[in-house]
Amino acid sequence: MNNELRIMNKIPPTPFAKGGKSPLADRIRPEKLEDFLGQDEIVGQGKMLRQAIKADKLPSLIFWGPPGSGKTTLAHIIARETKAEFLRFSAVTSGLKDLREVIKKARANAIEDKKTILFIDEIHRWNKAQQDALLPHVERGVIILIGATTENPSFEVRGALLSRCRVFVLKQLGQTEIAEIIKRALQDETRGLGELKIKIDDDTINLLASMSNGDARVALNVLEYAATSLQPPPYQGEGVIISVDAIKQAFQKSHLLYDKDGEEHYNIISALHKSLRGSDADAALYWLARMVEAGEDPLYIARRLVRFASEDVGLANSRALEQAVAAYQACHFIGLPECNVILAQIVVYLAKCEKSNELYTAYNQAAADVHEYGNLQVPLHIRNAPTRLMKDLGYGKDYKYSPEYDYKEKQEYLPEKLKKRKYLK
């Protein structure tokens, strides 16, 4: 069986090890609901999930939330508070063979009237076939599933499987909760960093909490790195001083939440589009920076701006499309990081433009008529007549050549059923 698969409720807490056998974020996980921070909406006093955990009567669950919000930690707490056998594996490294082993174990447990809970981390990484293989066993109650995902389960989890689970949304942790988690890690001498006697002031803790973007794992990883790099083992007991500069150095790369293939990608491009539509140049610049600084492809952004130039500016400023196409070409020539100012220029330009969605709505109305009426016949008088037979059939007959009428001729160009239809104001 894959070594990722293990019986969690039979594993004792990982002790603090100077050799660094386990990262701080794993060692310091709370073991009781009372110590679990930041998700009172779903596991606070009197909440349904809390009562289900305490009563050991869990349905199948999906935990959906951003990185570091406590999905795996909550699963660990369930592992310790449930009487069921709790099995875990990662969707990244485990597959159908591992699932068959789990089902075999679960059936053996059922004979002894014992429940089996399967926790699958990053369940969104399981493909359709793997999720389908899981479905009948969840449906029959052979296993109780707990899946964790950072992606919108509506898109990433099969509908049939999703309908048999309760979805709980974990919110991003706030700066206050992250700061409290950091302080607990600093004080805990058994599983945390307490024996290092770290000296760190509240301003530095708050900076670390803020820079972690709601991700407790990031905060703890940076804290541990800063502590151990400033005073490598063996520890002498004098204490470690962690300054603001040390925290900034420990953040070697951006930890911005932005999954290029996930929901946050679409959330942020939507925010940019709507800010532009609302003519808020400052907000548009912010959302642009969120994408660029997180590593988004600048050509993707530029393509969306080209679309915006016609959809939301359109005829109110026909040069907007020219400017957007020029920005796309310039980004293609230069690339990151230099093209960031080019994107900023076109974003501000589009935000400040007068807006008109007349083209967008007009096209949609025309397209709606196409779908409603199907293939309406082209009026005979505006048909082309390249052959004698077509002329004999009346193709092009009575067509008025516009230049001969000083472009003031009166004739119908739409099919009979759409005669005098107006799409433009």
C-alpha positions as CSV (number, residue, x, y, z in Angstrom):
1,M,0.0,0.0,0.0
2,N,1.2,3.5,-0.8
3,N,3.2,4.9,2.0
4,E,1.0,8.0,1.9
5,L,-1.8,5.9,3.3
6,R,-1.8,5.6,7.0
7,I,-4.1,5.2,10.0
8,M,-4.1,8.7,11.5
9,N,-5.8,8.1,14.8
10,K,-3.1,5.6,15.8
11,I,-0.2,8.0,15.2
12,P,0.8,10.0,18.3
13,P,1.6,13.7,18.1
14,T,5.0,14.3,16.5
15,P,7.4,15.5,19.2
16,F,9.7,18.4,18.7
17,A,12.8,17.2,17.1
18,K,16.0,19.3,16.8
19,G,16.9,17.2,13.8
20,G,13.9,18.7,12.0
21,K,12.2,15.4,11.2
22,S,8.8,17.2,10.8
23,P,8.1,20.8,9.8
24,L,6.8,23.2,12.4
25,A,3.5,23.5,10.6
26,D,2.9,19.8,11.1
27,R,4.2,19.5,14.6
28,I,2.1,22.4,16.0
29,R,-1.3,21.4,14.6
30,P,-4.0,21.7,17.3
31,E,-5.4,18.3,18.5
32,K,-8.7,19.5,19.9
33,L,-11.6,21.6,18.4
34,E,-11.2,24.0,21.3
35,D,-7.8,25.0,20.0
36,F,-8.8,25.2,16.3
37,L,-8.8,28.9,15.2
38,G,-10.6,30.9,12.6
39,Q,-13.5,28.7,11.5
40,D,-16.2,29.3,14.1
41,E,-18.8,29.5,11.4
42,I,-18.6,25.8,10.8
43,V,-17.1,24.3,14.0
44,G,-18.0,26.9,16.6
45,Q,-20.2,26.0,19.6
46,G,-23.5,24.7,18.6
47,K,-22.6,24.3,14.9
48,M,-23.7,21.2,13.1
49,L,-20.3,19.9,12.1
50,R,-19.0,20.3,15.6
51,Q,-21.9,18.3,17.0
52,A,-21.4,15.6,14.3
53,I,-17.7,15.3,15.2
54,K,-18.5,15.1,19.0
55,A,-21.2,12.5,18.3
56,D,-19.1,10.5,15.9
57,K,-21.8,10.7,13.3
58,L,-20.1,12.3,10.3
59,P,-21.6,12.4,6.8
60,S,-19.2,12.5,3.9
61,L,-17.6,15.9,3.7
62,I,-15.7,18.2,1.4
63,F,-13.6,20.9,3.0
64,W,-13.1,23.8,0.5
65,G,-10.8,26.7,1.4
66,P,-7.6,28.5,0.5
67,P,-4.2,27.1,1.4
68,G,-3.3,27.2,5.1
69,S,-6.9,27.7,6.3
70,G,-7.0,24.5,8.3
71,K,-8.5,21.8,6.1
72,T,-5.9,19.1,6.9
73,T,-5.7,20.2,10.5
74,L,-9.5,19.8,10.9
75,A,-9.1,16.3,9.5
76,H,-6.4,15.5,12.0
77,I,-8.8,16.7,14.8
78,I,-11.5,14.4,13.5
79,A,-9.0,11.6,13.4
80,R,-8.4,12.0,17.1
81,E,-12.0,12.6,18.2
82,T,-13.7,9.9,16.1
83,K,-14.0,6.2,17.0
84,A,-13.8,5.3,13.3
85,E,-10.7,4.0,11.6
86,F,-9.3,7.1,9.9
87,L,-7.3,6.5,6.7
88,R,-5.5,9.2,4.7
89,F,-3.8,9.6,1.4
90,S,-2.9,12.3,-1.0
91,A,-4.7,12.5,-4.4
92,V,-1.3,13.6,-5.9
93,T,0.5,10.3,-5.1
94,S,-2.3,7.7,-4.6
95,G,-4.6,6.1,-7.1
96,L,-7.1,3.3,-7.8
97,K,-4.8,0.6,-6.4
98,D,-4.6,2.4,-3.1
99,L,-8.4,2.9,-3.1
100,R,-9.0,-0.8,-3.5
101,E,-6.8,-1.4,-0.4
102,V,-8.9,1.1,1.5
103,I,-12.2,-0.5,0.4
104,K,-10.9,-3.9,1.4
105,K,-10.0,-2.6,4.9
106,A,-13.3,-0.8,5.2
107,R,-15.3,-3.9,4.4
108,A,-13.4,-5.8,7.1
109,N,-14.2,-3.0,9.5
110,A,-17.9,-3.1,8.6
111,I,-18.0,-6.8,9.6
112,E,-16.9,-5.7,13.1
113,D,-19.5,-2.9,13.0
114,K,-16.7,-0.3,12.8
115,K,-16.8,2.8,10.5
116,T,-14.0,3.8,8.2
117,I,-13.2,7.5,7.3
118,L,-11.1,8.2,4.3
119,F,-9.4,11.6,4.1
120,I,-8.2,12.5,0.6
121,D,-6.1,15.6,0.4
122,E,-6.2,17.7,-2.8
123,I,-9.2,15.6,-4.0
124,H,-9.5,18.0,-7.0
125,R,-6.4,16.3,-8.4
126,W,-8.3,13.0,-8.8
127,N,-9.5,12.5,-12.3
128,K,-13.0,11.4,-13.4
129,A,-12.3,7.7,-13.4
130,Q,-10.8,7.8,-9.9
131,Q,-13.7,9.8,-8.5
132,D,-16.2,7.5,-10.2
133,A,-14.5,4.5,-8.6
134,L,-15.0,6.1,-5.2
135,L,-18.7,7.0,-5.7
136,P,-20.4,3.6,-5.1
137,H,-18.5,3.0,-1.8
138,V,-19.5,6.4,-0.5
139,E,-23.1,5.9,-1.7
140,R,-23.4,2.5,0.1
141,G,-21.7,3.9,3.3
142,V,-18.7,1.5,3.1
143,I,-16.6,4.6,3.7
144,I,-17.1,8.1,5.0
145,L,-15.2,10.5,2.7
146,I,-13.5,13.7,3.8
147,G,-12.0,15.5,0.9
148,A,-9.9,18.7,1.0
149,T,-9.6,21.0,-1.9
150,T,-8.4,24.6,-2.7
151,E,-10.5,24.5,-5.9
152,N,-14.2,25.2,-6.3
153,P,-15.7,21.7,-5.9
154,S,-18.5,22.6,-8.3
155,F,-15.9,22.5,-11.1
156,E,-13.5,19.9,-9.8
157,V,-15.5,17.2,-8.0
158,R,-17.9,15.0,-9.9
159,G,-21.5,16.1,-9.5
160,A,-22.7,12.6,-8.4
161,L,-20.0,12.5,-5.8
162,L,-20.5,16.1,-4.7
163,S,-24.3,15.4,-4.2
164,R,-23.4,12.8,-1.6
165,C,-21.2,15.1,0.5
166,R,-21.7,18.1,2.7
167,V,-19.5,21.0,1.5
168,F,-18.0,23.2,4.2
169,V,-16.3,26.4,3.1
170,L,-13.3,27.4,5.2
171,K,-12.4,31.1,5.1
172,Q,-9.0,32.6,4.8
173,L,-7.5,33.1,8.2
174,G,-7.3,36.7,9.5
175,Q,-4.2,38.4,10.7
176,T,-5.3,38.1,14.3
177,E,-5.7,34.3,14.0
178,I,-2.3,33.9,12.2
179,A,-0.6,36.0,14.9
180,E,-2.2,33.8,17.6
181,I,-0.9,30.6,15.8
182,I,2.6,32.2,15.7
183,K,2.5,32.9,19.4
184,R,1.5,29.4,20.2
185,A,4.4,28.0,18.2
186,L,6.8,30.3,19.9
187,Q,5.6,29.3,23.4
188,D,5.2,25.5,22.9
189,E,8.5,23.8,24.2
190,T,7.4,20.3,23.2
191,R,6.2,20.6,19.6
192,G,7.0,24.2,18.8
193,L,10.0,26.6,19.1
194,G,9.7,27.3,22.8
195,E,13.0,25.9,23.8
196,L,14.8,28.3,21.4
197,K,13.8,31.2,23.6
198,I,13.0,33.4,20.6
199,K,12.8,37.1,21.1
200,I,10.4,38.7,18.7
201,D,8.2,41.8,19.2
202,D,4.5,42.2,18.4
203,D,5.2,44.4,15.4
204,T,7.3,41.7,13.8
205,I,4.7,39.0,14.6
206,N,2.0,41.2,13.0
207,L,4.2,41.8,9.9
208,L,4.7,38.0,9.5
209,A,1.0,37.4,9.9
210,S,0.2,40.1,7.3
211,M,2.8,38.9,4.8
212,S,1.4,35.3,5.1
213,N,-1.7,36.2,3.2
214,G,-4.0,34.2,5.5
215,D,-1.9,31.0,5.1
216,A,-0.9,29.6,8.5
217,R,1.4,27.1,7.0
218,V,3.4,29.9,5.2
219,A,3.7,31.9,8.5
220,L,5.0,28.9,10.4
221,N,7.4,27.8,7.7
222,V,8.9,31.3,7.5
223,L,9.1,31.6,11.3
224,E,10.9,28.3,11.5
225,Y,13.3,29.2,8.7
226,A,14.1,32.5,10.3
227,A,14.7,30.9,13.7
228,T,16.9,28.1,12.6
229,S,18.9,30.1,10.0
230,L,19.7,32.8,12.5
231,Q,21.0,30.2,15.1
232,P,21.8,26.8,13.6
233,P,22.0,23.8,15.9
234,P,23.4,23.0,18.4
235,Y,21.3,25.5,20.3
236,Q,23.1,27.3,23.2
237,G,20.1,28.6,25.0
238,E,20.9,32.3,24.7
239,G,17.8,32.9,22.6
240,V,17.3,33.9,19.0
241,I,16.3,37.5,18.0
242,I,14.0,37.7,15.0
243,S,13.7,41.1,13.5
244,V,11.5,42.7,10.9
245,D,14.5,42.4,8.4
246,A,14.9,38.7,9.2
247,I,11.2,38.0,8.4
248,K,11.5,39.9,5.1
249,Q,14.6,38.0,4.2
250,A,12.8,34.7,5.0
251,F,10.2,35.5,2.4
252,Q,12.2,34.6,-0.6
253,K,9.3,34.5,-3.0
254,S,5.8,35.7,-3.4
255,H,3.1,33.8,-1.5
256,L,0.3,35.5,-3.2
257,L,-2.8,33.4,-3.6
258,Y,-3.4,33.1,-7.3
259,D,-4.0,29.7,-9.0
260,K,-3.7,30.3,-12.7
261,D,-6.0,27.3,-13.4
262,G,-8.4,27.7,-10.5
263,E,-11.2,29.8,-9.2
264,E,-9.0,32.7,-7.9
265,H,-7.7,33.2,-11.4
266,Y,-11.3,33.9,-12.6
267,N,-12.2,35.9,-9.5
268,I,-9.3,38.3,-10.1
269,I,-9.7,38.7,-13.9
270,S,-13.4,39.4,-13.2
271,A,-12.5,42.0,-10.6
272,L,-10.2,43.7,-13.1
273,H,-12.9,43.7,-15.8
274,K,-15.6,45.1,-13.5
275,S,-13.2,47.8,-12.2
276,L,-12.5,48.9,-15.7
277,R,-16.2,48.9,-16.6
278,G,-16.8,51.0,-13.5
279,S,-14.1,53.5,-14.6
280,D,-12.1,52.9,-11.3
281,A,-8.5,53.2,-12.6
282,D,-7.0,52.7,-9.1
283,A,-8.9,49.4,-8.4
284,A,-8.1,48.2,-11.9
285,L,-4.4,48.9,-11.3
286,Y,-4.5,46.9,-8.1
287,W,-6.1,43.9,-9.7
288,L,-3.7,44.1,-12.5
289,A,-0.8,44.1,-10.1
290,R,-2.3,41.1,-8.2
291,M,-2.1,39.1,-11.4
292,V,1.3,40.4,-12.7
293,E,3.1,40.0,-9.4
294,A,1.8,36.5,-8.9
295,G,3.2,35.4,-12.3
296,E,0.2,35.6,-14.7
297,D,1.0,35.4,-18.4
298,P,1.0,39.1,-19.5
299,L,-0.4,38.1,-22.9
300,Y,-3.4,36.5,-21.3
301,I,-4.1,39.8,-19.5
302,A,-3.5,41.8,-22.8
303,R,-5.9,39.5,-24.7
304,R,-8.6,40.1,-22.1
305,L,-8.0,43.9,-22.4
306,V,-8.4,43.7,-26.2
307,R,-11.8,42.0,-25.7
308,F,-12.8,44.7,-23.1
309,A,-11.9,47.5,-25.6
310,S,-14.7,46.3,-27.9
311,E,-17.2,44.9,-25.4
312,D,-17.2,47.8,-22.9
313,V,-15.7,50.8,-24.7
314,G,-16.7,50.0,-28.2
315,L,-18.1,52.9,-30.3
316,A,-17.7,55.4,-27.5
317,N,-14.0,55.4,-28.3
318,S,-13.0,53.5,-31.4
319,R,-9.3,54.0,-30.7
320,A,-9.5,51.9,-27.6
321,L,-9.2,48.8,-29.7
322,E,-6.1,50.1,-31.5
323,Q,-4.5,50.9,-28.1
324,A,-5.3,47.5,-26.7
325,V,-3.9,45.7,-29.7
326,A,-0.8,47.9,-29.6
327,A,-0.4,47.0,-25.9
328,Y,-0.7,43.3,-26.7
329,Q,2.0,43.6,-29.4
330,A,4.3,45.6,-27.0
331,C,3.9,43.0,-24.3
332,H,4.7,40.3,-26.8
333,F,7.9,42.1,-27.9
334,I,9.2,43.0,-24.4
335,G,7.8,40.4,-22.0
336,L,8.0,40.5,-18.2
337,P,9.0,42.4,-16.1
338,E,9.3,45.4,-18.4
339,C,5.9,45.1,-19.9
340,N,4.2,45.7,-16.5
341,V,4.1,49.4,-17.2
342,I,2.6,48.8,-20.7
343,L,-0.2,46.8,-19.1
344,A,-0.7,49.6,-16.6
345,Q,-0.9,52.2,-19.3
346,I,-3.6,50.4,-21.2
347,V,-5.5,49.5,-18.1
348,V,-5.6,53.2,-17.0
349,Y,-6.5,54.3,-20.5
350,L,-9.4,51.9,-20.7
351,A,-10.6,52.8,-17.2
352,K,-10.7,56.5,-18.2
353,C,-12.4,55.9,-21.5
354,E,-16.1,56.7,-22.0
355,K,-18.0,53.4,-22.1
356,S,-20.5,51.9,-24.4
357,N,-21.7,48.3,-24.6
358,E,-23.9,49.0,-27.6
359,L,-21.8,46.7,-29.9
360,Y,-21.9,43.9,-27.3
361,T,-25.7,44.0,-26.7
362,A,-26.4,44.5,-30.4
363,Y,-24.4,41.4,-31.4
364,N,-26.1,39.4,-28.7
365,Q,-29.5,40.4,-30.0
366,A,-28.6,39.5,-33.5
367,A,-27.2,36.2,-32.4
368,A,-30.4,35.5,-30.4
369,D,-32.4,36.0,-33.6
370,V,-30.1,33.6,-35.5
371,H,-30.8,30.9,-32.9
372,E,-34.5,31.6,-32.7
373,Y,-35.3,31.8,-36.5
374,G,-32.6,29.5,-37.9
375,N,-31.4,29.8,-41.5
376,L,-33.6,32.6,-42.8
377,Q,-33.4,33.1,-46.6
378,V,-31.2,35.9,-47.9
379,P,-33.5,38.3,-49.8
380,L,-33.3,37.7,-53.5
381,H,-32.4,41.3,-54.4
382,I,-29.1,41.2,-52.4
383,R,-28.0,37.8,-53.5
384,N,-25.0,37.4,-55.8
385,A,-25.8,36.2,-59.3
386,P,-22.6,34.8,-60.9
387,T,-24.5,32.5,-63.3
388,R,-27.3,32.9,-65.9
389,L,-29.5,30.5,-64.1
390,M,-29.3,32.5,-60.9
391,K,-30.2,35.7,-62.8
392,D,-33.2,33.9,-64.3
393,L,-34.2,32.9,-60.8
394,G,-34.3,36.5,-59.7
395,Y,-31.0,36.7,-57.8
396,G,-29.9,40.3,-57.6
397,K,-33.1,41.7,-59.3
398,D,-34.0,45.2,-58.3
399,Y,-30.9,45.7,-56.2
400,K,-30.1,49.4,-55.7
401,Y,-26.4,50.1,-56.1
402,S,-25.7,52.4,-53.2
403,P,-23.2,54.8,-54.9
404,E,-25.8,55.5,-57.6
405,Y,-28.2,56.7,-55.0
406,D,-25.6,58.8,-53.0
407,Y,-25.9,56.1,-50.4
408,K,-29.5,57.3,-49.6
409,E,-31.3,54.4,-51.2
410,K,-34.2,52.8,-49.4
411,Q,-34.1,49.0,-49.5
412,E,-34.3,46.1,-47.0
413,Y,-31.3,44.1,-46.2
414,L,-32.7,41.8,-43.5
415,P,-34.7,38.6,-44.1
416,E,-38.5,39.1,-44.3
417,K,-39.2,37.9,-40.8
418,L,-36.7,40.4,-39.4
419,K,-37.8,43.3,-41.5
420,K,-37.0,46.7,-40.0
421,R,-35.3,45.0,-36.9
422,K,-33.1,47.4,-35.1
423,Y,-30.1,46.1,-33.0
424,L,-28.3,49.5,-32.7
425,K,-29.7,52.5,-30.9
